[in-house]
């Protein structure tokens, strides 16, 4: 019998370390470039203002995706410290932190415990508890980070648009996508779906456009088959 020995690759693939928040940074850049190309916003020649838009730290890690035209005027105007607005920002940040630490982490621990159970020990009740707790974990984790970012920005006098609007109270999948990660849904709608023709093309192309958007949206949430299948399934 011939035994094949493992062969080391001649060319080793380099390990790529991506910057923190690269996905949001990329979407900010693309939205600005496309808006300038479409003449929906004017070119910002001031490197300080443009650099502030790209590098404003509250939203870099977990969003929301902020478009330039939503904050352009706020970036160039003279801002004054307002105690009331600062206090509102603090409240928003604490609310987001509470969502993350008190709710998301707690229910997430329950979900992780259930998901690590052997299959033969997983009954219907455990499966449902795991499903519900994981569903709550995703929402409170993601919306918590968004609330913290919005609150931090508010402390600096910058108002971001809300990113979640109670999506689990939606009555349809269509309404859910309008309420879940609003800045991302709007980004894909305005810069991808409409660019592909939106609903102005044949019915077959409309479904193809929707499938493309949902696949990319799922891939954006996580580079795994779970998220790729999850998005078009919705």
Protein Blocks (a to p, Z undefined) as FASTA:
>chain_A
ZZddddddfbdcddddddehklmmmmmmmmmmmmmmnopaccdfblklmmmmmmomklmm
nopaddfklmmmmmmpccdddfklmmmmmmmmmmmmmmmmmmmmmmmmmmmmmmmpcfkl
mcfklmmmmmmmmmmmmmmmmmmmmmmmmmmmmmnopacddfbehkllpcbfklmmmmgo
kllmmmmmmmmmmmnnpjmbcfklmmmmmmmmmmmmmmmmoccfklmmmmmmZZ
